Amino acid sequence: MTPRLEAATQRLYAALSRVENALASRLPGDADRVRELTEELVASRAQNQELAATNSTVAARLDSAIDRLRAVLRG
């Protein structure tokens, strides 16, 4: 994972945690809704991890392709 992607992922997790905490504190009587939102948050985090892994794979492939193109152009 690139440093920028890692930093963005950490910021996303921090923001999601803040949202989760804010919802829990504002809706103490609505446990079902909080549970539903928590499940959505967990699913979003899992999707984010999958996308980060895909991004890492694509970045590596692009770097490899760029290196090969440079080698071909240099002759």
C-alpha positions, -999 to +999 in steps of 0.1 A: +000+000+000+014+034-009+020+059+019-007+082+005-032+054+004-022+043+039-027+078+052-060+081+035-072+048+049-062+058+084-081+091+080-111+072+067-111+048+097-107+077+121-136+096+105-158+065+105-150+059+142-160+095+150-193+090+131-199+058+149-193+074+183-214+104+174-243+082+164-240+061+195-241+091+218-270+108+199-292+078+196-289+059+229-325+047+227-324+036+191-302+005+195-315-012+164-305+018+142-271+020+159-266-017+152-276-013+116-252+016+111-224-003+128-230-032+105-228-008+075-196+007+089-180-028+092-190-036+057-177-003+044-144-009+062-141-044+046-149-029+012-122-002+018-096-029+026-105-048-006-102-016-027-069-007-011-056-042-019-068-038-055-053-004-057-020-018-045-020-045-071-029-021-099-002+003-089+024-024-089+013-036-124+014+000-137+048+006-123+060-026-139+045-016-173+060+018-171+094+003-163+091-020-193+081+009-216+110+029-205+133+000-212+119-004-247+122+033-254+158+034-242+164+006-267 
